Amino acid sequence: MSARQPTPQERSSLQLTSGIPVLTITRVAIADGGYPVEVNDMVLSADRYQLHYVLPAE
């Protein structure tokens, strides 16, 4: 996950005002066999989301 300034297209699509950063998240789901089955790239307005993750310790 990272934060950055949006591209002009992202600013328009997300209806952002100037100065609002975006959060970028790339999520890869791994099957039991160890191979990826889904990749999800997300761009979120940083002022509209609070992210909370619970990751099991192994």
mmCIF file as Biopython writes it, N, C-alpha, C and O atoms, coordinates in Angstrom:
data_model
#
loop_
_atom_site.group_PDB
_atom_site.id
_atom_site.type_symbol
_atom_site.label_atom_id
_atom_site.label_alt_id
_atom_site.label_comp_id
_atom_site.label_asym_id
_atom_site.label_entity_id
_atom_site.label_seq_id
_atom_site.pdbx_PDB_ins_code
_atom_site.Cartn_x
_atom_site.Cartn_y
_atom_site.Cartn_z
_atom_site.occupancy
_atom_site.B_iso_or_equiv
_atom_site.auth_seq_id
_atom_site.auth_asym_id
_atom_site.pdbx_PDB_model_num
ATOM 1   N N  . MET A ? 1  ? 0.851   -1.161  0.000   1.0 0.0 1  A 1 
ATOM 2   C CA . MET A ? 1  ? 0.000   0.000   0.000   1.0 0.0 1  A 1 
ATOM 3   C C  . MET A ? 1  ? 0.900   1.228   0.000   1.0 0.0 1  A 1 
ATOM 4   O O  . MET A ? 1  ? 1.969   1.237   0.610   1.0 0.0 1  A 1 
ATOM 5   N N  . SER A ? 2  ? 0.445   2.259   -0.694  1.0 0.0 2  A 1 
ATOM 6   C CA . SER A ? 2  ? 1.168   3.529   -0.696  1.0 0.0 2  A 1 
ATOM 7   C C  . SER A ? 2  ? 0.177   4.668   -0.906  1.0 0.0 2  A 1 
ATOM 8   O O  . SER A ? 2  ? -0.987  4.456   -1.244  1.0 0.0 2  A 1 
ATOM 9   N N  . ALA A ? 3  ? 0.671   5.868   -0.697  1.0 0.0 3  A 1 
ATOM 10  C CA . ALA A ? 3  ? -0.129  7.076   -0.933  1.0 0.0 3  A 1 
ATOM 11  C C  . ALA A ? 3  ? 0.615   7.945   -1.933  1.0 0.0 3  A 1 
ATOM 12  O O  . ALA A ? 3  ? 1.845   7.986   -1.953  1.0 0.0 3  A 1 
ATOM 13  N N  . ARG A ? 4  ? -0.161  8.645   -2.767  1.0 0.0 4  A 1 
ATOM 14  C CA . ARG A ? 4  ? 0.436   9.526   -3.773  1.0 0.0 4  A 1 
ATOM 15  C C  . ARG A ? 4  ? -0.626  10.507  -4.233  1.0 0.0 4  A 1 
ATOM 16  O O  . ARG A ? 4  ? -1.799  10.381  -3.882  1.0 0.0 4  A 1 
ATOM 17  N N  . GLN A ? 5  ? -0.204  11.485  -5.023  1.0 0.0 5  A 1 
ATOM 18  C CA . GLN A ? 5  ? -1.149  12.405  -5.642  1.0 0.0 5  A 1 
ATOM 19  C C  . GLN A ? 5  ? -1.811  11.693  -6.833  1.0 0.0 5  A 1 
ATOM 20  O O  . GLN A ? 5  ? -1.146  10.930  -7.534  1.0 0.0 5  A 1 
ATOM 21  N N  . PRO A ? 6  ? -3.085  11.927  -7.067  1.0 0.0 6  A 1 
ATOM 22  C CA . PRO A ? 6  ? -3.785  11.246  -8.155  1.0 0.0 6  A 1 
ATOM 23  C C  . PRO A ? 6  ? -3.386  11.780  -9.523  1.0 0.0 6  A 1 
ATOM 24  O O  . PRO A ? 6  ? -2.930  12.915  -9.662  1.0 0.0 6  A 1 
ATOM 25  N N  . THR A ? 7  ? -3.569  10.931  -10.528 1.0 0.0 7  A 1 
ATOM 26  C CA . THR A ? 7  ? -3.412  11.381  -11.905 1.0 0.0 7  A 1 
ATOM 27  C C  . THR A ? 7  ? -4.611  12.266  -12.247 1.0 0.0 7  A 1 
ATOM 28  O O  . THR A ? 7  ? -5.615  12.235  -11.535 1.0 0.0 7  A 1 
ATOM 29  N N  . PRO A ? 8  ? -4.529  13.044  -13.311 1.0 0.0 8  A 1 
ATOM 30  C CA . PRO A ? 8  ? -5.692  13.844  -13.716 1.0 0.0 8  A 1 
ATOM 31  C C  . PRO A ? 8  ? -6.945  12.985  -13.954 1.0 0.0 8  A 1 
ATOM 32  O O  . PRO A ? 8  ? -8.047  13.391  -13.586 1.0 0.0 8  A 1 
ATOM 33  N N  . GLN A ? 9  ? -6.785  11.820  -14.557 1.0 0.0 9  A 1 
ATOM 34  C CA . GLN A ? 9  ? -7.934  10.934  -14.796 1.0 0.0 9  A 1 
ATOM 35  C C  . GLN A ? 9  ? -8.521  10.422  -13.476 1.0 0.0 9  A 1 
ATOM 36  O O  . GLN A ? 9  ? -9.743  10.373  -13.330 1.0 0.0 9  A 1 
ATOM 37  N N  . GLU A ? 10 ? -7.680  10.042  -12.519 1.0 0.0 10 A 1 
ATOM 38  C CA . GLU A ? 10 ? -8.161  9.591   -11.206 1.0 0.0 10 A 1 
ATOM 39  C C  . GLU A ? 10 ? -8.870  10.728  -10.478 1.0 0.0 10 A 1 
ATOM 40  O O  . GLU A ? 10 ? -9.913  10.523  -9.859  1.0 0.0 10 A 1 
ATOM 41  N N  . ARG A ? 11 ? -8.299  11.925  -10.557 1.0 0.0 11 A 1 
ATOM 42  C CA . ARG A ? 11 ? -8.924  13.091  -9.895  1.0 0.0 11 A 1 
ATOM 43  C C  . ARG A ? 11 ? -10.329 13.314  -10.441 1.0 0.0 11 A 1 
ATOM 44  O O  . ARG A ? 11 ? -11.255 13.600  -9.682  1.0 0.0 11 A 1 
ATOM 45  N N  . SER A ? 12 ? -10.488 13.183  -11.758 1.0 0.0 12 A 1 
ATOM 46  C CA . SER A ? 12 ? -11.798 13.354  -12.380 1.0 0.0 12 A 1 
ATOM 47  C C  . SER A ? 12 ? -12.745 12.217  -12.013 1.0 0.0 12 A 1 
ATOM 48  O O  . SER A ? 12 ? -13.883 12.458  -11.610 1.0 0.0 12 A 1 
ATOM 49  N N  . SER A ? 13 ? -12.279 10.982  -12.150 1.0 0.0 13 A 1 
ATOM 50  C CA . SER A ? 13 ? -13.137 9.813   -11.888 1.0 0.0 13 A 1 
ATOM 51  C C  . SER A ? 13 ? -13.601 9.753   -10.439 1.0 0.0 13 A 1 
ATOM 52  O O  . SER A ? 13 ? -14.746 9.395   -10.162 1.0 0.0 13 A 1 
ATOM 53  N N  . LEU A ? 14 ? -12.706 10.106  -9.513  1.0 0.0 14 A 1 
ATOM 54  C CA . LEU A ? 14 ? -13.040 10.050  -8.085  1.0 0.0 14 A 1 
ATOM 55  C C  . LEU A ? 14 ? -13.617 11.363  -7.565  1.0 0.0 14 A 1 
ATOM 56  O O  . LEU A ? 14 ? -13.954 11.473  -6.387  1.0 0.0 14 A 1 
ATOM 57  N N  . GLN A ? 15 ? -13.729 12.356  -8.445  1.0 0.0 15 A 1 
ATOM 58  C CA . GLN A ? 15 ? -14.266 13.668  -8.091  1.0 0.0 15 A 1 
ATOM 59  C C  . GLN A ? 15 ? -13.524 14.274  -6.899  1.0 0.0 15 A 1 
ATOM 60  O O  . GLN A ? 15 ? -14.131 14.695  -5.914  1.0 0.0 15 A 1 
ATOM 61  N N  . LEU A ? 16 ? -12.192 14.306  -7.017  1.0 0.0 16 A 1 
ATOM 62  C CA . LEU A ? 16 ? -11.355 14.813  -5.943  1.0 0.0 16 A 1 
ATOM 63  C C  . LEU A ? 16 ? -11.068 16.296  -6.137  1.0 0.0 16 A 1 
ATOM 64  O O  . LEU A ? 16 ? -10.929 16.772  -7.264  1.0 0.0 16 A 1 
ATOM 65  N N  . THR A ? 17 ? -10.982 17.013  -5.034  1.0 0.0 17 A 1 
ATOM 66  C CA . THR A ? 17 ? -10.524 18.393  -5.098  1.0 0.0 17 A 1 
ATOM 67  C C  . THR A ? 17 ? -8.996  18.386  -5.054  1.0 0.0 17 A 1 
ATOM 68  O O  . THR A ? 17 ? -8.381  17.392  -4.668  1.0 0.0 17 A 1 
ATOM 69  N N  . SER A ? 18 ? -8.409  19.473  -5.443  1.0 0.0 18 A 1 
ATOM 70  C CA . SER A ? 18 ? -6.954  19.587  -5.496  1.0 0.0 18 A 1 
ATOM 71  C C  . SER A ? 18 ? -6.342  19.345  -4.123  1.0 0.0 18 A 1 
ATOM 72  O O  . SER A ? 18 ? -6.860  19.817  -3.111  1.0 0.0 18 A 1 
ATOM 73  N N  . GLY A ? 19 ? -5.238  18.608  -4.095  1.0 0.0 19 A 1 
ATOM 74  C CA . GLY A ? 19 ? -4.514  18.365  -2.853  1.0 0.0 19 A 1 
ATOM 75  C C  . GLY A ? 19 ? -4.897  17.100  -2.110  1.0 0.0 19 A 1 
ATOM 76  O O  . GLY A ? 19 ? -4.238  16.748  -1.132  1.0 0.0 19 A 1 
ATOM 77  N N  . ILE A ? 20 ? -5.952  16.396  -2.545  1.0 0.0 20 A 1 
ATOM 78  C CA . ILE A ? 20 ? -6.369  15.172  -1.875  1.0 0.0 20 A 1 
ATOM 79  C C  . ILE A ? 20 ? -5.570  13.997  -2.454  1.0 0.0 20 A 1 
ATOM 80  O O  . ILE A ? 20 ? -5.653  13.738  -3.654  1.0 0.0 20 A 1 
ATOM 81  N N  . PRO A ? 21 ? -4.798  13.282  -1.621  1.0 0.0 21 A 1 
ATOM 82  C CA . PRO A ? 21 ? -4.034  12.143  -2.130  1.0 0.0 21 A 1 
ATOM 83  C C  . PRO A ? 21 ? -4.918  10.900  -2.293  1.0 0.0 21 A 1 
ATOM 84  O O  . PRO A ? 21 ? -6.051  10.854  -1.813  1.0 0.0 21 A 1 
ATOM 85  N N  . VAL A ? 22 ? -4.379  9.917   -2.971  1.0 0.0 22 A 1 
ATOM 86  C CA . VAL A ? 22 ? -5.056  8.629   -3.100  1.0 0.0 22 A 1 
ATOM 87  C C  . VAL A ? 22 ? -4.196  7.551   -2.443  1.0 0.0 22 A 1 
ATOM 88  O O  . VAL A ? 22 ? -2.976  7.678   -2.341  1.0 0.0 22 A 1 
ATOM 89  N N  . LEU A ? 23 ? -4.861  6.494   -2.003  1.0 0.0 23 A 1 
ATOM 90  C CA . LEU A ? 23 ? -4.197  5.294   -1.509  1.0 0.0 23 A 1 
ATOM 91  C C  . LEU A ? 23 ? -4.211  4.276   -2.639  1.0 0.0 23 A 1 
ATOM 92  O O  . LEU A ? 23 ? -5.233  4.097   -3.302  1.0 0.0 23 A 1 
ATOM 93  N N  . THR A ? 24 ? -3.100  3.617   -2.858  1.0 0.0 24 A 1 
ATOM 94  C CA . THR A ? 24 ? -3.045  2.560   -3.869  1.0 0.0 24 A 1 
ATOM 95  C C  . THR A ? 24 ? -2.742  1.241   -3.173  1.0 0.0 24 A 1 
ATOM 96  O O  . THR A ? 24 ? -1.819  1.142   -2.365  1.0 0.0 24 A 1 
ATOM 97  N N  . ILE A ? 25 ? -3.537  0.235   -3.504  1.0 0.0 25 A 1 
ATOM 98  C CA . ILE A ? 25 ? -3.400  -1.085  -2.883  1.0 0.0 25 A 1 
ATOM 99  C C  . ILE A ? 25 ? -3.409  -2.133  -3.986  1.0 0.0 25 A 1 
ATOM 100 O O  . ILE A ? 25 ? -4.276  -2.115  -4.860  1.0 0.0 25 A 1 
ATOM 101 N N  . THR A ? 26 ? -2.461  -3.031  -3.947  1.0 0.0 26 A 1 
ATOM 102 C CA . THR A ? 26 ? -2.464  -4.191  -4.835  1.0 0.0 26 A 1 
ATOM 103 C C  . THR A ? 26 ? -2.627  -5.422  -3.963  1.0 0.0 26 A 1 
ATOM 104 O O  . THR A ? 26 ? -1.808  -5.684  -3.082  1.0 0.0 26 A 1 
ATOM 105 N N  . ARG A ? 27 ? -3.687  -6.175  -4.213  1.0 0.0 27 A 1 
ATOM 106 C CA . ARG A ? 27 ? -3.996  -7.374  -3.425  1.0 0.0 27 A 1 
ATOM 107 C C  . ARG A ? 27 ? -3.878  -8.582  -4.334  1.0 0.0 27 A 1 
ATOM 108 O O  . ARG A ? 27 ? -4.448  -8.600  -5.425  1.0 0.0 27 A 1 
ATOM 109 N N  . VAL A ? 28 ? -3.144  -9.589  -3.893  1.0 0.0 28 A 1 
ATOM 110 C CA . VAL A ? 28 ? -2.995  -10.833 -4.651  1.0 0.0 28 A 1 
ATOM 111 C C  . VAL A ? 28 ? -3.544  -11.966 -3.790  1.0 0.0 28 A 1 
ATOM 112 O O  . VAL A ? 28 ? -3.060  -12.202 -2.683  1.0 0.0 28 A 1 
ATOM 113 N N  . ALA A ? 29 ? -4.556  -12.664 -4.300  1.0 0.0 29 A 1 
ATOM 114 C CA . ALA A ? 29 ? -5.120  -13.819 -3.604  1.0 0.0 29 A 1 
ATOM 115 C C  . ALA A ? 29 ? -4.386  -15.070 -4.082  1.0 0.0 29 A 1 
ATOM 116 O O  . ALA A ? 29 ? -4.241  -15.299 -5.282  1.0 0.0 29 A 1 
ATOM 117 N N  . ILE A ? 30 ? -3.930  -15.867 -3.131  1.0 0.0 30 A 1 
ATOM 118 C CA . ILE A ? 30 ? -3.153  -17.067 -3.425  1.0 0.0 30 A 1 
ATOM 119 C C  . ILE A ? 30 ? -3.988  -18.307 -3.078  1.0 0.0 30 A 1 
ATOM 120 O O  . ILE A ? 30 ? -4.566  -18.394 -1.994  1.0 0.0 30 A 1 
ATOM 121 N N  . ALA A ? 31 ? -4.040  -19.251 -4.000  1.0 0.0 31 A 1 
ATOM 122 C CA . ALA A ? 31 ? -4.769  -20.501 -3.778  1.0 0.0 31 A 1 
ATOM 123 C C  . ALA A ? 31 ? -3.959  -21.419 -2.855  1.0 0.0 31 A 1 
ATOM 124 O O  . ALA A ? 31 ? -2.782  -21.176 -2.590  1.0 0.0 31 A 1 
ATOM 125 N N  . ASP A ? 32 ? -4.610  -22.465 -2.379  1.0 0.0 32 A 1 
ATOM 126 C CA . ASP A ? 32 ? -3.942  -23.425 -1.496  1.0 0.0 32 A 1 
ATOM 127 C C  . ASP A ? 32 ? -2.681  -24.011 -2.126  1.0 0.0 32 A 1 
ATOM 128 O O  . ASP A ? 32 ? -1.729  -24.328 -1.413  1.0 0.0 32 A 1 
ATOM 129 N N  . GLY A ? 33 ? -2.659  -24.159 -3.432  1.0 0.0 33 A 1 
ATOM 130 C CA . GLY A ? 33 ? -1.485  -24.703 -4.113  1.0 0.0 33 A 1 
ATOM 131 C C  . GLY A ? 33 ? -0.335  -23.725 -4.238  1.0 0.0 33 A 1 
ATOM 132 O O  . GLY A ? 33 ? 0.736   -24.094 -4.719  1.0 0.0 33 A 1 
ATOM 133 N N  . GLY A ? 34 ? -0.538  -22.461 -3.806  1.0 0.0 34 A 1 
ATOM 134 C CA . GLY A ? 34 ? 0.527   -21.483 -3.839  1.0 0.0 34 A 1 
ATOM 135 C C  . GLY A ? 34 ? 0.557   -20.621 -5.084  1.0 0.0 34 A 1 
ATOM 136 O O  . GLY A ? 34 ? 1.485   -19.830 -5.257  1.0 0.0 34 A 1 
ATOM 137 N N  . TYR A ? 35 ? -0.428  -20.750 -5.952  1.0 0.0 35 A 1 
ATOM 138 C CA . TYR A ? 35 ? -0.444  -19.955 -7.180  1.0 0.0 35 A 1 
ATOM 139 C C  . TYR A ? 35 ? -1.500  -18.848 -7.083  1.0 0.0 35 A 1 
ATOM 140 O O  . TYR A ? 35 ? -2.538  -19.031 -6.447  1.0 0.0 35 A 1 
ATOM 141 N N  . PRO A ? 36 ? -1.232  -17.702 -7.713  1.0 0.0 36 A 1 
ATOM 142 C CA . PRO A ? 36 ? -2.179  -16.586 -7.632  1.0 0.0 36 A 1 
ATOM 143 C C  . PRO A ? 36 ? -3.454  -16.871 -8.428  1.0 0.0 36 A 1 
ATOM 144 O O  . PRO A ? 36 ? -3.400  -17.410 -9.534  1.0 0.0 36 A 1 
ATOM 145 N N  . VAL A ? 37 ? -4.584  -16.508 -7.857  1.0 0.0 37 A 1 
ATOM 146 C CA . VAL A ? 37 ? -5.869  -16.714 -8.529  1.0 0.0 37 A 1 
ATOM 147 C C  . VAL A ? 37 ? -6.601  -15.392 -8.780  1.0 0.0 37 A 1 
ATOM 148 O O  . VAL A ? 37 ? -7.585  -15.360 -9.519  1.0 0.0 37 A 1 
ATOM 149 N N  . GLU A ? 38 ? -6.125  -14.306 -8.168  1.0 0.0 38 A 1 
ATOM 150 C CA . GLU A ? 38 ? -6.765  -13.001 -8.370  1.0 0.0 38 A 1 
ATOM 151 C C  . GLU A ? 38 ? -5.770  -11.897 -8.056  1.0 0.0 38 A 1 
ATOM 152 O O  . GLU A ? 38 ? -5.014  -11.992 -7.088  1.0 0.0 38 A 1 
ATOM 153 N N  . VAL A ? 39 ? -5.768  -10.854 -8.869  1.0 0.0 39 A 1 
ATOM 154 C CA . VAL A ? 39 ? -4.996  -9.645  -8.590  1.0 0.0 39 A 1 
ATOM 155 C C  . VAL A ? 39 ? -5.969  -8.481  -8.651  1.0 0.0 39 A 1 
ATOM 156 O O  . VAL A ? 39 ? -6.726  -8.340  -9.612  1.0 0.0 39 A 1 
ATOM 157 N N  . ASN A ? 40 ? -5.944  -7.646  -7.617  1.0 0.0 40 A 1 
ATOM 158 C CA . ASN A ? 40 ? -6.865  -6.526  -7.517  1.0 0.0 40 A 1 
ATOM 159 C C  . ASN A ? 40 ? -6.059  -5.265  -7.234  1.0 0.0 40 A 1 
ATOM 160 O O  . ASN A ? 40 ? -5.440  -5.153  -6.176  1.0 0.0 40 A 1 
ATOM 161 N N  . ASP A ? 41 ? -6.060  -4.316  -8.165  1.0 0.0 41 A 1 
ATOM 162 C CA . ASP A ? 41 ? -5.418  -3.017  -7.968  1.0 0.0 41 A 1 
ATOM 163 C C  . ASP A ? 41 ? -6.497  -1.994  -7.626  1.0 0.0 41 A 1 
ATOM 164 O O  . ASP A ? 41 ? -7.442  -1.805  -8.391  1.0 0.0 41 A 1 
ATOM 165 N N  . MET A ? 42 ? -6.356  -1.334  -6.477  1.0 0.0 42 A 1 
ATOM 166 C CA . MET A ? 42 ? -7.357  -0.372  -6.023  1.0 0.0 42 A 1 
ATOM 167 C C  . MET A ? 42 ? -6.728  1.006   -5.863  1.0 0.0 42 A 1 
ATOM 168 O O  . MET A ? 42 ? -5.578  1.131   -5.443  1.0 0.0 42 A 1 
ATOM 169 N N  . VAL A ? 43 ? -7.487  2.026   -6.200  1.0 0.0 43 A 1 
ATOM 170 C CA . VAL A ? 43 ? -7.099  3.419   -5.967  1.0 0.0 43 A 1 
ATOM 171 C C  . VAL A ? 43 ? -8.250  4.053   -5.189  1.0 0.0 43 A 1 
ATOM 172 O O  . VAL A ? 43 ? -9.376  4.117   -5.681  1.0 0.0 43 A 1 
ATOM 173 N N  . LEU A ? 44 ? -7.965  4.519   -3.977  1.0 0.0 44 A 1 
ATOM 174 C CA . LEU A ? 44 ? -8.996  5.042   -3.081  1.0 0.0 44 A 1 
ATOM 175 C C  . LEU A ? 44 ? -8.669  6.478   -2.677  1.0 0.0 44 A 1 
ATOM 176 O O  . LEU A ? 44 ? -7.505  6.827   -2.479  1.0 0.0 44 A 1 
ATOM 177 N N  . SER A ? 45 ? -9.689  7.292   -2.559  1.0 0.0 45 A 1 
ATOM 178 C CA . SER A ? 45 ? -9.509  8.652   -2.063  1.0 0.0 45 A 1 
ATOM 179 C C  . SER A ? 45 ? -9.115  8.577   -0.583  1.0 0.0 45 A 1 
ATOM 180 O O  . SER A ? 45 ? -9.839  7.996   0.226   1.0 0.0 45 A 1 
ATOM 181 N N  . ALA A ? 46 ? -7.974  9.163   -0.237  1.0 0.0 46 A 1 
ATOM 182 C CA . ALA A ? 46 ? -7.451  9.043   1.127   1.0 0.0 46 A 1 
ATOM 183 C C  . ALA A ? 46 ? -8.330  9.720   2.179   1.0 0.0 46 A 1 
ATOM 184 O O  . ALA A ? 46 ? -8.234  9.385   3.359   1.0 0.0 46 A 1 
ATOM 185 N N  . ASP A ? 47 ? -9.176  10.657  1.782   1.0 0.0 47 A 1 
ATOM 186 C CA . ASP A ? 47 ? -10.029 11.326  2.763   1.0 0.0 47 A 1 
ATOM 187 C C  . ASP A ? 47 ? -11.361 10.624  2.974   1.0 0.0 47 A 1 
ATOM 188 O O  . ASP A ? 47 ? -12.163 11.073  3.793   1.0 0.0 47 A 1 
ATOM 189 N N  . ARG A ? 48 ? -11.616 9.544   2.263   1.0 0.0 48 A 1 
ATOM 190 C CA . ARG A ? 48 ? -12.910 8.856   2.360   1.0 0.0 48 A 1 
ATOM 191 C C  . ARG A ? 48 ? -12.818 7.458   2.944   1.0 0.0 48 A 1 
ATOM 192 O O  . ARG A ? 48 ? -13.849 6.829   3.186   1.0 0.0 48 A 1 
ATOM 193 N N  . TYR A ? 49 ? -11.623 6.956   3.175   1.0 0.0 49 A 1 
ATOM 194 C CA . TYR A ? 49 ? -11.464 5.574   3.625   1.0 0.0 49 A 1 
ATOM 195 C C  . TYR A ? 49 ? -10.544 5.489   4.825   1.0 0.0 49 A 1 
ATOM 196 O O  . TYR A ? 49 ? -9.570  6.233   4.941   1.0 0.0 49 A 1 
ATOM 197 N N  . GLN A ? 50 ? -10.871 4.573   5.708   1.0 0.0 50 A 1 
ATOM 198 C CA . GLN A ? 50 ? -9.991  4.182   6.795   1.0 0.0 50 A 1 
ATOM 199 C C  . GLN A ? 50 ? -9.774  2.694   6.621   1.0 0.0 50 A 1 
ATOM 200 O O  . GLN A ? 50 ? -10.738 1.928   6.605   1.0 0.0 50 A 1 
ATOM 201 N N  . LEU A ? 51 ? -8.545  2.274   6.493   1.0 0.0 51 A 1 
ATOM 202 C CA . LEU A ? 51 ? -8.238  0.876   6.229   1.0 0.0 51 A 1 
ATOM 203 C C  . LEU A ? 51 ? -7.883  0.163   7.519   1.0 0.0 51 A 1 
ATOM 204 O O  . LEU A ? 51 ? -7.162  0.701   8.360   1.0 0.0 51 A 1 
ATOM 205 N N  . HIS A ? 52 ? -8.391  -1.044  7.670   1.0 0.0 52 A 1 
ATOM 206 C CA . HIS A ? 52 ? -8.132  -1.865  8.842   1.0 0.0 52 A 1 
ATOM 207 C C  . HIS A ? 52 ? -7.946  -3.287  8.372   1.0 0.0 52 A 1 
ATOM 208 O O  . HIS A ? 52 ? -8.846  -3.867  7.765   1.0 0.0 52 A 1 
ATOM 209 N N  . TYR A ? 53 ? -6.780  -3.858  8.649   1.0 0.0 53 A 1 
ATOM 210 C CA . TYR A ? 53 ? -6.487  -5.225  8.229   1.0 0.0 53 A 1 
ATOM 211 C C  . TYR A ? 53 ? -6.141  -6.060  9.443   1.0 0.0 53 A 1 
ATOM 212 O O  . TYR A ? 53 ? -5.447  -5.599  10.348  1.0 0.0 53 A 1 
ATOM 213 N N  . VAL A ? 54 ? -6.629  -7.293  9.460   1.0 0.0 54 A 1 
ATOM 214 C CA . VAL A ? 54 ? -6.244  -8.257  10.476  1.0 0.0 54 A 1 
ATOM 215 C C  . VAL A ? 54 ? -5.545  -9.392  9.733   1.0 0.0 54 A 1 
ATOM 216 O O  . VAL A ? 54 ? -6.143  -10.066 8.894   1.0 0.0 54 A 1 
ATOM 217 N N  . LEU A ? 55 ? -4.276  -9.589  10.055  1.0 0.0 55 A 1 
ATOM 218 C CA . LEU A ? 55 ? -3.490  -10.619 9.398   1.0 0.0 55 A 1 
ATOM 219 C C  . LEU A ? 55 ? -3.081  -11.663 10.430  1.0 0.0 55 A 1 
ATOM 220 O O  . LEU A ? 55 ? -2.487  -11.326 11.454  1.0 0.0 55 A 1 
ATOM 221 N N  . PRO A ? 56 ? -3.395  -12.921 10.167  1.0 0.0 56 A 1 
ATOM 222 C CA . PRO A ? 56 ? -3.020  -13.957 11.141  1.0 0.0 56 A 1 
ATOM 223 C C  . PRO A ? 56 ? -1.499  -14.164 11.159  1.0 0.0 56 A 1 
ATOM 224 O O  . PRO A ? 56 ? -0.855  -14.155 10.110  1.0 0.0 56 A 1 
ATOM 225 N N  . ALA A ? 57 ? -0.946  -14.347 12.328  1.0 0.0 57 A 1 
ATOM 226 C CA . ALA A ? 57 ? 0.482   -14.659 12.471  1.0 0.0 57 A 1 
ATOM 227 C C  . ALA A ? 57 ? 0.646   -16.170 12.284  1.0 0.0 57 A 1 
ATOM 228 O O  . ALA A ? 57 ? -0.101  -16.969 12.849  1.0 0.0 57 A 1 
ATOM 229 N N  . GLU A ? 58 ? 1.613   -16.525 11.500  1.0 0.0 58 A 1 
ATOM 230 C CA . GLU A ? 58 ? 1.845   -17.956 11.269  1.0 0.0 58 A 1 
ATOM 231 C C  . GLU A ? 58 ? 3.200   -18.366 11.775  1.0 0.0 58 A 1 
ATOM 232 O O  . GLU A ? 58 ? 3.571   -19.535 11.667  1.0 0.0 58 A 1 
#
